[in-house]
Amino acid sequence: MKTLKPILKACSLILLLAFASCKKDGGVKPDKDPVINNTPVTATDLLGYVIPAQINMVGGLRIIYFNKDGNDIKATYDGVISRKIATVVVSNNILTLDLNGDGSLICTFEFSKSNTGELSLVKSTYKKQNDASVQMGAFLYKKSDLATFANLKFVSDDDQPIYAKFTVDHNFAVSDNKNYTGAAYSSYYDLCPGAWKGDYKGVSYMGICIKNSNSVVGMLFQKAGEKELHILIAQ
């Protein structure tokens, strides 16, 4: 894993998610739980899962998570400065989110369920009216597989490194200096386990943490106004 940072830098979301399943020998964990494609997936099944997604290869981070609201299951679709909430309806194992309510922006997610009830994401689509160039890469994670980031410090492998630190009382600081000179704390709030949002010096930030089998923690880190995602690794 010594070459983890430069590899991740080359392809942010896809390789961070590959990193999450990376074993000591550099391989990928085999699927030990065969998928049964005709097993019905329900809205309730999604409550234990989170979908991190990236719009285009250099586009922004999106985090889709699920909560129970009375008798309904709600999907929250979060960008760093945006939020859409929709009632979850799964039909033929496909979740469709009409994000603007008018058909102009539609995300779909097709799932499969294994014989032990585990979900897999078969495919996802992102259709923006009059713009076929926009694409989405999405991955499905159990909430229990996301990493705790409170009380950790992170650094990116950018040419100008980004440093970020988080406290257990929901405060964070961002700096371009490893000593955090002049970096006062500001508050963040949880979206779901392992994911957060917060404003720092008037700028919005968002992130989601994932750990690999060696318990190394990586964070997808988005700053408002920037298309590029940053990969931060726990120090």
C-alpha positions as CSV (number, residue, x, y, z in Angstrom):
1,M,0.0,0.0,0.0
2,K,3.0,2.3,-0.1
3,T,1.9,3.7,-3.5
4,L,-1.6,4.3,-2.4
5,K,-1.6,8.1,-2.6
6,P,-0.3,8.6,-6.2
7,I,-2.6,5.8,-7.4
8,L,-5.6,7.4,-5.8
9,K,-4.7,10.8,-7.2
10,A,-4.9,9.5,-10.7
11,C,-8.6,8.6,-10.5
12,S,-10.4,9.9,-7.5
13,L,-13.6,8.0,-6.9
14,I,-13.1,4.7,-8.7
15,L,-9.7,4.1,-7.0
16,L,-10.8,5.2,-3.6
17,L,-13.5,2.7,-3.8
18,A,-11.1,0.0,-5.1
19,F,-8.9,1.0,-2.2
20,A,-11.7,0.2,0.2
21,S,-11.6,-3.4,-0.9
22,C,-7.8,-3.7,-1.3
23,K,-6.1,-6.6,0.6
24,K,-2.5,-6.8,1.7
25,D,-1.6,-8.6,-1.5
26,G,-3.1,-5.8,-3.6
27,G,-6.0,-8.0,-4.8
28,V,-9.7,-7.4,-4.6
29,K,-11.9,-9.3,-2.2
30,P,-13.8,-12.1,-4.1
31,D,-17.6,-12.1,-4.0
32,K,-18.3,-14.8,-1.5
33,D,-22.0,-14.2,-1.6
34,P,-23.6,-15.1,-4.9
35,V,-26.2,-12.6,-6.2
36,I,-29.7,-13.7,-7.1
37,N,-30.9,-11.2,-9.6
38,N,-34.6,-12.1,-9.3
39,T,-34.8,-11.5,-5.5
40,P,-37.0,-8.5,-4.9
41,V,-35.3,-5.4,-3.4
42,T,-37.5,-3.2,-1.3
43,A,-37.2,0.4,-0.2
44,T,-36.6,-0.8,3.4
45,D,-33.6,-2.8,2.2
46,L,-31.8,0.5,1.3
47,L,-31.9,1.9,4.9
48,G,-28.6,0.3,5.7
49,Y,-26.7,1.6,2.6
50,V,-25.1,4.7,1.3
51,I,-24.3,5.6,-2.4
52,P,-21.3,7.9,-3.0
53,A,-21.3,9.1,-6.6
54,Q,-19.2,11.3,-8.8
55,I,-20.6,13.4,-11.7
56,N,-18.2,12.9,-14.6
57,M,-14.6,12.0,-13.9
58,V,-13.7,15.5,-12.7
59,G,-17.2,16.4,-11.4
60,G,-18.6,16.9,-8.0
61,L,-19.2,14.5,-5.2
62,R,-22.7,13.3,-4.4
63,I,-23.8,11.3,-1.4
64,I,-27.2,9.5,-1.5
65,Y,-28.4,8.1,1.8
66,F,-31.7,6.7,3.1
67,N,-33.9,7.4,6.2
68,K,-37.3,6.3,7.4
69,D,-39.9,9.1,7.6
70,G,-43.1,7.9,9.1
71,N,-44.3,5.1,6.8
72,D,-42.0,6.3,3.9
73,I,-38.4,5.8,3.1
74,K,-36.7,9.0,2.0
75,A,-33.6,9.3,-0.2
76,T,-31.5,12.4,0.4
77,Y,-29.2,13.4,-2.6
78,D,-26.6,15.7,-1.2
79,G,-24.1,17.9,-3.1
80,V,-21.7,20.2,-1.3
81,I,-24.1,23.1,-1.7
82,S,-27.3,21.3,-2.7
83,R,-29.8,18.9,-1.3
84,K,-32.7,17.0,-2.9
85,I,-35.1,14.7,-1.0
86,A,-37.4,12.2,-2.6
87,T,-39.7,9.4,-1.5
88,V,-38.1,6.0,-2.4
89,V,-40.1,3.8,-4.7
90,V,-38.3,0.6,-5.9
91,S,-39.9,-1.0,-8.9
92,N,-38.4,-4.2,-10.5
93,N,-35.3,-3.6,-8.3
94,I,-34.8,-0.1,-9.8
95,L,-34.8,3.1,-7.8
96,T,-35.6,6.2,-9.9
97,L,-34.9,9.7,-8.5
98,D,-36.5,12.6,-10.4
99,L,-34.3,15.2,-8.8
100,N,-36.1,18.3,-10.1
101,G,-39.6,16.8,-10.2
102,D,-40.0,17.6,-13.9
103,G,-38.0,14.9,-15.7
104,S,-35.1,17.2,-16.4
105,L,-32.6,15.4,-14.2
106,I,-33.1,11.7,-13.4
107,C,-30.9,9.2,-11.6
108,T,-31.6,5.5,-11.7
109,F,-30.0,2.7,-9.6
110,E,-30.5,-1.0,-10.3
111,F,-29.9,-3.4,-7.4
112,S,-29.6,-7.1,-6.9
113,K,-30.0,-9.0,-3.6
114,S,-28.0,-12.0,-2.6
115,N,-29.3,-15.1,-0.9
116,T,-28.3,-13.6,2.5
117,G,-30.0,-10.3,1.8
118,E,-26.9,-8.3,0.8
119,L,-27.5,-5.7,-1.9
120,S,-25.3,-5.0,-4.9
121,L,-25.5,-2.1,-7.3
122,V,-25.8,-3.5,-10.8
123,K,-25.8,-0.2,-12.7
124,S,-26.6,3.4,-12.4
125,T,-27.5,6.1,-14.9
126,Y,-27.7,9.9,-14.8
127,K,-29.8,11.7,-17.4
128,K,-29.7,15.4,-17.8
129,Q,-32.1,16.9,-20.3
130,N,-30.3,18.2,-23.4
131,D,-26.9,17.2,-22.1
132,A,-25.9,13.6,-22.9
133,S,-22.2,14.3,-21.9
134,V,-23.0,14.2,-18.2
135,Q,-22.3,10.8,-16.7
136,M,-22.2,9.4,-13.2
137,G,-20.1,6.8,-11.4
138,A,-21.8,5.4,-8.3
139,F,-21.0,2.7,-5.7
140,L,-23.0,1.0,-3.0
141,Y,-21.7,0.8,0.6
142,K,-23.1,-0.5,3.8
143,K,-23.3,2.2,6.4
144,S,-21.4,-0.1,8.7
145,D,-18.5,-0.2,6.2
146,L,-18.0,3.6,6.4
147,A,-15.2,4.9,8.6
148,T,-15.3,7.1,11.6
149,F,-13.3,10.3,11.1
150,A,-13.8,12.2,14.3
151,N,-10.6,12.9,16.2
152,L,-8.5,12.2,13.0
153,K,-6.2,14.3,10.9
154,F,-6.0,14.0,7.1
155,V,-3.7,15.1,4.3
156,S,-4.0,15.1,0.5
157,D,-1.4,14.3,-2.0
158,D,-2.0,17.3,-4.1
159,D,0.9,19.5,-5.3
160,Q,-0.3,21.9,-2.6
161,P,-1.5,19.6,0.1
162,I,-4.8,20.1,1.9
163,Y,-4.8,19.4,5.7
164,A,-8.0,18.7,7.6
165,K,-8.7,17.7,11.1
166,F,-11.9,16.7,12.9
167,T,-12.9,16.6,16.6
168,V,-15.3,14.4,18.4
169,D,-17.5,17.4,19.2
170,H,-18.3,18.1,15.6
171,N,-15.7,20.7,14.7
172,F,-13.2,20.8,11.9
173,A,-10.4,22.9,10.5
174,V,-8.9,23.1,7.0
175,S,-5.4,24.4,6.2
176,D,-2.6,24.5,3.6
177,N,-0.2,24.2,6.5
178,K,0.5,21.0,8.4
179,N,0.8,23.0,11.6
180,Y,-2.7,24.5,11.0
181,T,-1.3,28.0,11.6
182,G,-4.2,30.4,12.1
183,A,-6.8,27.6,11.4
184,A,-9.6,28.1,13.9
185,Y,-12.3,25.4,14.2
186,S,-15.7,25.5,12.6
187,S,-18.7,23.2,13.1
188,Y,-19.8,20.3,10.8
189,Y,-22.8,18.0,11.0
190,D,-23.3,14.4,10.1
191,L,-25.2,13.3,7.0
192,C,-25.0,9.6,7.9
193,P,-22.3,7.5,9.5
194,G,-19.0,8.4,7.8
195,A,-20.3,11.4,5.9
196,W,-20.5,15.1,6.8
197,K,-21.0,18.7,5.7
198,G,-19.8,22.0,7.1
199,D,-18.9,25.6,6.4
200,Y,-15.3,26.8,7.0
201,K,-14.4,30.5,6.6
202,G,-17.6,31.0,4.5
203,V,-16.9,28.1,2.2
204,S,-18.9,24.8,2.1
205,Y,-17.2,21.4,2.4
206,M,-18.4,17.8,2.3
207,G,-16.8,14.5,2.7
208,I,-17.3,10.7,3.1
209,C,-14.8,8.3,4.7
210,I,-14.1,4.7,3.7
211,K,-11.6,2.3,5.2
212,N,-9.8,-0.7,3.6
213,S,-9.2,-4.1,5.1
214,N,-6.1,-2.8,6.8
215,S,-8.2,-0.1,8.5
216,V,-6.5,2.7,6.5
217,V,-9.0,5.5,6.3
218,G,-9.5,7.6,3.1
219,M,-11.8,10.5,2.6
220,L,-13.4,11.9,-0.6
221,F,-13.3,15.6,0.1
222,Q,-15.2,18.3,-1.8
223,K,-14.8,22.0,-1.6
224,A,-17.6,24.3,-3.0
225,G,-16.6,26.1,-6.1
226,E,-14.1,23.3,-7.2
227,K,-15.0,20.5,-9.6
228,E,-12.1,18.4,-8.6
229,L,-12.4,15.9,-5.8
230,H,-9.6,15.6,-3.3
231,I,-8.4,12.3,-1.8
232,L,-7.4,12.7,1.9
233,I,-5.6,9.9,3.8
234,A,-5.7,9.7,7.6
235,Q,-2.3,10.4,9.2
